[in-house]
Amino acid sequence: MQLSSNPGSGADHTAVGLDIGGTKTHGIRLHGNDVVAEAVSGSANVQNVSREQARQNLAEIFAALGTGDVSRVVAGSGGVDTEEDAAALRVLIHEHVPDAEVSVVHDTRLILAAGEAPAGIGLIAGTGSVAWGMDGSGAQVRSGGWGYLLGDEGSAYWIGREAVRHALRLHDLGQEPDRLAAELLLAVGVPSPELLIARFHAEAGRRYWASMARVVFEAAEEGHGPSRSIVATAARDLAGLVADVAAQLDIRGPVVIGGGIGVHQPLLQDLLEAGLSARGLADIRFLSQDPVFGVRYLLAGGAA
């Protein structure tokens, strides 16, 4: 989906930007280049929630942002793999702003835009993981983003799941819980490792287990070997996603990194930057603003 590349197109319009992730939707209302309202609701990604839940969460966003005078909507969403996916999301958005021009892009494109890069590779390292890139001619390539059942290696969910696997492996070997296992049991609120199995398969959800990644990072920062190994493997897998995209597009950067753990975990950042540099990738940028603010860049002409 190509957006208008008129640099003056953002001067006098009222627009809404949406970043639709696997667990939340972040929206902003723009008047020209100024953010005049902001809202957060649950995910409106129909690959993660029901269509009715997505409709309800979008209704909450638009109720908070307002729909009057909105002439443009730019929505970045995970799970937009085909034009049919994009069309389905546009239908849900048009329920609230029927007269607005609606553009739907892959959510990783917002990462690239938020890093003010007209071309390059965006990496999401959050609840899930995916790399997406675009070269100067507009060719696009993606690696990963298959969802937690098929992939999402290196994501917060993957790290949380590996912590559970680590605790269970120690238990199967007849060993006492180590630092990571003990902290995980405390965080989850179960007294013994075998109870993790039922808890994991219950209805806690991806976001809950992704939140357990913090236990791994805390232990890793304090020198716990198995925790550092989990983080190192996550960094390697994330760097591999980026390298796959770089090879297919034959570009070396920039690489813009977003997502909760990609932005807020220094150890992962250090390992990831080292891994990317070792693969010959340069100009590595970690986002300093939320991806939804990349909509301003796209509307101002950064989507040639």
Helices and strands as residue ranges (DSSP letters): E 14-20, E 24-31, E 34-42, H 51-65, E 72-77, H 83-94, E 101-106, H 107-114, E 120-125, E 129-134, E 140-144, H 156-172, H 179-188, H 195-201, H 206-211, H 213-221, H 225-249, E 255-258, H 260-264, H 266-278, E 284-286, G 291-293, H 294-297, I 298-302
